Amino acid sequence: MALIVQKYGGTSVGDIQRIRKVAERVVRTYDKGNDVVIILSAMAGVTDELVRLANEASPSPDKRELDVLLSTGEQTTVALLAMILRSMGYNATSLLGFQADIRTDAQACSARILSIGADRIHDLIKKHQIVVVAGFQGHDENGNITTLGRGGSDTSAVAIAAAINADSCEIYTDVDGIYTTDPNLCDKARKLARISYDEMLEMSSLGTKVLQIRSVEFAKKYNVPVHVRSSFNEEEGTMVVNEDAEMERLVVSGVTCNKDEARITLKKVPDQPGISANIFSPLADAKIQVDMIIQNTRTGGETDLTFTVAKGDFKRAAEISRKVAKEIGAVDVLTGDGIAKVSVVGVGMKNHSGVAATMFSALAKENINIRLISTSEIRISCMIEEKYAELAVRVLHSAFGLDSES
Amino acid sequence: MALIVQKYGGTSVGDIQRIRKVAERVVRTYDKGNDVVIILSAMAGVTDELVRLANEASPSPDKRELDVLLSTGEQTTVALLAMILRSMGYNATSLLGFQADIRTDAQACSARILSIGADRIHDLIKKHQIVVVAGFQGHDENGNITTLGRGGSDTSAVAIAAAINADSCEIYTDVDGIYTTDPNLCDKARKLARISYDEMLEMSSLGTKVLQIRSVEFAKKYNVPVHVRSSFNEEEGTMVVNEDAEMERLVVSGVTCNKDEARITLKKVPDQPGISANIFSPLADAKIQVDMIIQNTRTGGETDLTFTVAKGDFKRAAEISRKVAKEIGAVDVLTGDGIAKVSVVGVGMKNHSGVAATMFSALAKENINIRLISTSEIRISCMIEEKYAELAVRVLHSAFGLDSES
């Protein structure tokens, strides 16, 4: 007897047949005597289709109205699942964001959850109802419908699990769990049984798309154990939980690769106080996020400054950089996008020395040149030439003992 | 400067191009200095498609959940119109049923409006916003989403017009207005400039599908002038208003024809007190609505009892009737569905004698046999053989001087 939150993503509810499969799984959990609260995404592709419709209506659709439109996607799936559960003889009730009192800020299209009034959900559970909540949506203090941004249903699920004090939060998706690396890049990738919140945060920000990063932040903040697993089989997936002793024995839990960045170098920047602000403030004003930054001071009071941005922001960032370079007297701007960032992540790094050395020598052995390095407490990232990306992932996966035995 | 409510039906908002046309018309009204509140239906066909999806999910979809699903149709169109209006540089805000505080009873799928909290709409109007309200939907006292049944957006529009004390309520549809009869049956049909609420109620209950009957009841109760007109041209349509002297000069305003009924006759029913209740109570229990009833008492204490029901209820009604006939000792049950009901409607009837005589002799002149007759204060209906329906309509249209001069 437990209170279990289950979240099913877009591919899991892609059509009526699949929603029926979800219903069967929900019922299996309920029939074991558990209370269950289900969070759903929109059917796969529906949100994209609604965005297409909005763009046909307006070149830059009003965000408040876009949220009204987008929220119909989850509204559709929760009604359908509740219908199917009722036709199977179970009591089920759907709740939209405002009905479940998922209160957010007023930032349309990327709202943040402020609070969840759990009373309505608790009332329904007490009446032995299966509660089906629309993910991705909430309402602001003026009663406007808001949405949480891409992948927001994960955040809905974890936030609701925290609000109703659930025993576990299961995220059903189209993959089996969190892997040591992308199985498409490395056939020796292994599914992790457990991963810490902090490692998952690093993996998510490095491009592992299984969980939305804000859902992991929520899970960490409220200590919600998250079970990432497949909706297409019965296997155990990966538990995302607080660090424990076993995790710390492993030096590295995962290797990631991100090819979605491009590089900009300002050559011979005068080495004066405040010069960095001159460069990065205009980028921040243009809402361009800078990822890695490296500065090489030369002799003679000049410095080369290199940084990376998302490929989508590259053109604008390059333009701004050229303008700034002129103003501050830099000699030249070099740009390039044939790069990839490979990273190793692991809470064990905190207690192990030599991780960086192992990483660099593994890459060196394959003659892979490192262009940029950045680190956090539990991560080391290296920028390399894009063509070596897959090789680098495999080499690092093996060097840190992650390869599966099969 | 007036406060104008405009309602656009499903064909008027059938795709983005048509919603753009609606926006242009809205803006023309707004630019003349009027305050405007727009009520929209779902895109034509969308509600049917959602019902199909629900039936795929469940053989008898739960009605509460069906309302959650169906309400997405209007949610989509109001968001799209508001986006388009904003992209044209106008301030517009969409409101869903619960946001406009359209409070209904809890009768899912056929809820009745109980009250409308006009504050939110008034606030937005004060800020010179164009308010775009989702028709067809409301919420009950427990915050459940409800819908008003087929054609419910008309009722939404009239109820909102009453609640905000609008100067007029324009119903934009795919026909030019209310005609003296169906132009498909009679090429001399004329568009009426004005029609009374009571006449419109009779016409709607007789199958004229331009306005939902409950919207006319609302309009009558709150004395809301309703202007039925086409969204595809600029012509004046038909005003539905209180009776006035001019209307009363006309004896008959319209001729209608309904082929959607079938006939059931119980032969030789014992003529005893309470026998009618024995027959009609089981039909009422089965939620079957009986339309016309006629009883011919014979000599010898026996009577033939004939009544009509909608074709959709015919099979069930016939079964029940056969069962009842046995119980009460009726000799036989005859059924038949090749019938049509032609009616003449007009407030002028109240002050004119001889309307029935004119009707019967016009039909007799063409050798059209009358099977059943029923009347109200402003209507006479005759049941005839279906094959004579079109001829009867043309003959009556002409006999009451309704033919257009062209």
Interface residues (C-beta under 8 A of the other chain):
Chain A: I16 I19 R20 L50 L53 A54 E56 A57 S58 P59 S60 P61 D62 R64 E65 L66 V68 L69 S71 T72 Q75 T76 V78 A79 L80 A82 M83 I84 R86 S87 T93 S94 L96 F98 Q99 G143 N144 I145
Chain B: I16 I19 R20 L50 L53 A54 E56 A57 S58 P59 S60 P61 D62 R64 E65 L66 V68 L69 S71 T72 Q75 T76 V78 A79 L80 A82 M83 I84 R86 S87 T93 S94 L96 F98 Q99 G143 N144 I145
